[in-house]
Amino acid sequence: MSLDVVLDVLASTLYIVKTRRVSVRRAFTEACRGRKCVAEGFTREDLYQLARSFVSSYYKVRYISSASGRASLSNRLLARLFLYLHLSEKGVKPPPKLKKAVLRDLPGLSSSIEALPVHAKYSLPPWLCEKLTGLLGPDSAEALMAALNERVLWLRVNTLKVDLDKAVRELERSGFRVEVDADIPYLLRVVQSPRPIRTHRLFKEGAIIPQDKASVLVVEALRPEPGSLVYDFAAAPGVKTSLIMQLCENRARVVAIDYSPRRLEVMKSLLAFYGVDTSRVTFTLADSRLVKLREMAEYGLLDAPCSSSGAIPKDPAIKILLEDESVVHRFSALQAELLKNALRYTEVLVYATCSLLPEEGEEVVLKALEEVSSHELREPKISASHGYPRYPIWSRVKRTFPHIHRSEGFFIARLEKVL
């Protein structure tokens, strides 16, 4: 039956996210392996969007199920409750079989959904809600948490392969409505999309690249110049590296460093696909905490591995990966090591993390400034907010927030060598 197919896909996707710690897209693909991922009234894309919404709603449905008196919470039970609530919110009458099963399993349902705590309302780990509220205050924190559940799609026009105006005209002829960003002329916000952007010719040819505005601002903060040497210390998969080369008209020299042989191989193919002159890119397999480089570079980029709390709008599986707060502290220690080593080899370094948390931003930079006297902070010349005011460096670093900038949440710092 169609209902069983939908519930199977939802429950399997959630199980894979929880056990394998992967993205919703990858979990959904694995959940569909060996089964026909369509149902009456649902295309594969419909089912994917439903699975994405289910994973995003995990903390909400888990709380409601527990508050309804259910001690044992299977993935299928959570899937049933999600689908019941989802259809009801859409004004669609749930199938009798689904309604009967939900009301049987959750007899206290009606009372448990009347007054949800903040973490359940926005379906986030409780500790993260408390942290954001302490940093921003309740009103701003709620605005941020609401924005974490809304995806804004940005497209970078790859001027190595297509003219900006030509790309905009072709997208609009295809039914896409886009707005050119006021600060970054080669960046487009998708206002209306008649179909997934990955089906468009320009995407298939590498002429437009899905890249969030915050991610673009990281490279804009670096402002690399043609002819310069740039070290990219955590380079794969290569989207920011390709933007470095785009801004330098393929005339920079880049050393792309990553610890994963597979990711470097994928990066080589991706950069070539995007029109990057890969003869000017040196692909280096190394751990950037330990790597030793022969010469000082004019520019360095460290987009460090992080908790990805700022990327929740892109992949709601991150909510589940963040259930354990200790993951943040593990990344913070790694980031400090990476930053300390990167500063040894660069005159200008941009340090960035896709994180809303100061443990991966302000605190890492403060630690580096205490240990390394060779560099000082300079405020990045980009349109973004400042850091968290409780830290003394707040006015010299930048942050993007989903509810303010309609982007992912990033921390961005620019450190320049003291002359």
Buried (B, 14 or more C-beta within 10 A) or exposed (E): EEBEBBBBBBBBBBBBBBEEEBBBBBBBBBBBEEEEBBBEEBEBEBBBBBBBBBBBBBBBBBBBBBBBEBEEBEBBBBBBBBBBBBBEEEEEEBBEEBBEBBEEBBEEBEEBBEEBEBBBBBBBBBBBBBBBBEBBEEEBBBBBBEBBBEBBBBBBBBBBBBEBEEBBEBBEEBEBEBEBBEEBEBBBBBEEBEEEBEEBEBBEBBBBBBBBBBBBBBBBBBBBEEEBBBBBBBBBBBBBBBBBBBBBEBBBBBBBBBBEEEBBEBBBEBBBBBBBBBEEBEBBEBEBBEBEBEEEBBBBBBBBBBBBBBBBBBBBBBBBBBBEBEBBEEBBEBBBBBBBBBBBBBBBBBBBBBBBBBBBBBBBBBBBBEEBEEBBBBBBEBBBEBBBEEBEBBEBBBBBBBBBBBBBBBBBBBBBBEE
